[in-house]
Amino acid sequence: MRRRLWLHRHRHMWDSNFTLIFFSLFAFTLCNGLAVVVMVEAQMTDSISANRALSASCGSLISESTKLTANLVCKDHGIIVNASNLSISLNGYSIIGPGSQSTKSGIIIPDLGNVTVYGPGRIVDFQSGIFATGSDGLNISSIFLDENRIGVYLTGSSSSILEYNMMRNNELGIAAHSSSDILSNENYFYDNSLAGASLINTGDSSVRLNYINGSQNGIFTDPASTSNDISFNFLRNIIDINSANGLPNDITNNTYEGNFCELSIPSGICRGVTD
């Protein structure tokens, strides 16, 4: 009873103060991320083959670095990456799909390496906003992924970074299956119905410094997901952190540190409020 009264009295203070602090930091981080994107893009223009303007059509096969010049409104897949070692700039435009219950993806990256996808830009209304299978060394940044079934879906992938993105109104923000060495860093997850970040049979990965709000599970890891670092996230969900439906941490060997949240399974993962 005392805990509930304490939570009630302090919840508004947490919400207002942290929201102000978080959004200030998020705005700074996003601007910083976009500044990095601009700098990278400027550097890449020194190369003849880097980021040529492309009048892309839905279902385009991309084999060189590309910059969108218009929105894509697709009844099929958006862009299919067809080569390693390239970048795709959304350049402020959107890739819009036929609906989250379709079988289509906004950007597909199959069995490739060192592909960068960056915004600003938006990917909306696909089964998967970005779908990568068997791919390594991906970098996905500064993108809004809205109203997809899955914002970013990684399967059989490794050594990839997702940062400064906003995942909103998807079923799953990020889903990693049978993957490793994935970093979700400084992303914003809002109202993704099932989970913000979901790790299935995924190990040696890191979910750090993310804001995750409005999901059934903020962060979910299954029993086969081991040796992951989940630290310094701010979570406000029905279940903030669900570690293998309550499997003891000494079995999964996952590390939880500094997560500001209220409810975890098993208890003891959250900081600031004792479960």
N, C-alpha and C positions, 0 to 999 in steps of 0.2 A: 504493500500500500504506500509506504514512504517513497519507494522508488517511482511509483506512478505519479505521486504528487510532485516529486522533484522533476521528473520528466516534463510534466504538464507546465510547471512554472518556468522551466528553462528552455523548453522547445522553441518558443518564439524567439528568445534571445539567440539560440544557436542558428535558427533559420535566417534571421535578419542579419546578424553579424557575419556568419560564415558565407551567406549568399553574397553579401557585399564584397567580402574579401575574395571569395572564389571567383566571382565574375570579373573583378579587377584583375586578378591573376590570370584568369582565362583569356580576357581581352588582351592582356600583355603578351601571354604565351602565343595566342593565335596570331597577333600582329607580328611577334617575333618569328613565328613559323612562316608567315607569309613573306616576311622580309628575307628569310633564308631562301624561300622558294624563288623570290625575285632575283636574289643574288645568284642562285644556281642557274636560273634561266639565262641571266645575262652572261654568265660564264660559258654556258652551252652555245650561245649564238656565235661564239668564235669558231665553232666547228661548222663546216659546210652542211653536214648531214643532220645537225641538231635541231629538233623542234621546228620543222618546216610547217607552215600553215597548211591545214588540210580541210578541204570541203568533204568531210566524212559523211558516209551514209550508214544507216543501220546495217549491221552485219559485216562491216568493213574488216578486212584482214590488215593489221598494222605490222609492218616489218621494219620501220625506222621511227626515230623520235618524232613526235607529232604534237601539234597544238590545235585544239578545236577552234573553229571560226564561227560556229553557230550551234544552237541547240539541236539535239537529236531527239525526235519523237518516234519511238520504235514499236512496231508490232511483233518484232522478233528480238534477237540478241542485239545489244548495242555495238560494242567494239570487241573484236577478237584479236588478241596480241599473238603475233606469228613469229617473233624472234626475240632472242635475249638481248640484254645490254641496250635498252632503250628507255625513253621516258614518254609519258603522255601528260600533257598539260590540259586541264579542262578549261583554263583560260577564262574563267567567269561564266561558263555556259553549263547547261544541264543536259543529262542523258535521261530521258523519260521513257518508261517501259509500259507494257500492256497490263500490268497489275501484279500484285504480290503473290497471287495464287496461280500465276502462269508458271511455265518452266524455263523462263528466259532470264538472262543475266545482263547487267549493264556493261561490265567489262569482264572478259574471260582471259585468264592467264594460265595456259596449260603446259606443264612440263618445261618451264623456262627458268632463266636466272637473271638476276640483276635488272628487274623491271621497276621503274618508279612511276607512280601515278600521283599527281598532285593538283591541288586547286589553287585559287578558290573555284568552286563549282559544286554541282549537286547531282546525285544519282538517286532516282526515285521510281517506285512502282515496278520493281523486278522481284523475281524469286530471290535472287542474290544481287545486291548492288555490285559487289566485286566478288568474283569466284575464281580462286586460284587452287589448282590441283597439281601436286608434284613439282611445285616451283620453289626456288630458293632465292634469298637475297632480295626480297621485295621491300619496297618503301612506299607506304601509302600515307599521305599527309594532306591536311587542310581541306578536307572534303566533307560536305553535308550528305549524309545517307539517310533518306527519309522514306518511310512507308513501304519498305521492302519486307519480304519475309525474313531475310537475313541481310544485315548491312554489309559485312565482310565475312566471307566463308572461306576458310583455309583448310584444305585437306591434303595430307601427305606432304606438307610444306615445311620449310625450316628457315631459320636465320632471317626473319622478316621483322620490320618495324612499322608500327601503326601509331601515328602521333598527330595531335592537333586536329583530330577529326570530330565531327558531331554526328552521333547516331541517334535518331529520334523516330519514335512511332514505328519501329520495326518489331517483329516478334523476338528476334535475337539481334543484339547490336553487333557483336563479334562472336563467331563460332569457329573454334579450332578443333579439328578432328585428326587424330593420328599424326600430329605435327610436333615440332620441337623448336626451341630457341626462338619463340615468338615474343616480341616486346610490344605491349600496349601501354603507351606512355602519354599522359596528359591529354586524354580524350574526354569528351563530354557525352554521357549517355542519358537520355531522357525518355521515359514512357515507352521503353521496349518491353512488351508485355510479358514475355517468358523470362528473359534474362538479359542483363547488360552484356556480360562476357561469359561465355560458356567454353570450358575446356573438357574435351572428351578424348581419352587416351592420348593426352598431350603432356609432355614433360619438359623440364629445363627451360621454362618460359617465365615471363615476368609481367605482372599487371600492377603498374605503379602510377601513383599521382593522378588517378582518374576520378571524375565525379560521376556517380552512378545513382540515378534517382528514378523511382516510379515503376520498378519491375517486380515480378513475383520473386525472382532471385537476382540480387545484384550481381554477384559473381558465383558461378557454379562450377565445381570440379567433380568429375566422377572418380570412382575408386581406382581407375587405371591411369589417372593423371597424377604424376608424382614429381617431386623435386622442383616444384614451381615456387616462385617468390611473389607473394601478393602483399603489397606494402603501401602504406601512406595514401590509401584511397579514402574518399568521403562518400558514404553510402546512406541512402534513405529509401529503403525498399521494404516489401513485406518480410522477406528474409534477406538480410544484407549479404551475408557470405554463407554459402552452403557447401561445405567441404565433404564431398562423398556421402551425403545424407547422414552425416554424423560419425563417419569413420574416424578413429583417433588419428591425430596428426603424426604421431610417431610411426604409424603404418604407411601413410601416404608420403611422408618426408617433405611435405610442403611447408613453406615458411610464411608466417603471417606476422607483420609488424606494423604498428602505428596506424591501423585502419580505424577511422572515426565512424562508428556505426552503433546500432542498438541491439540487433539480434543476429546471432550466428549459430550455425549447426556444424559441429558441436559448439558449446558455449566457450567463452574465454578468448575468442579471436578478436573481439571488438575492443577498441580503446575509447576511453572517455565515459562510457556507460557500461557498467558491469552487467553481463547477461543474467 
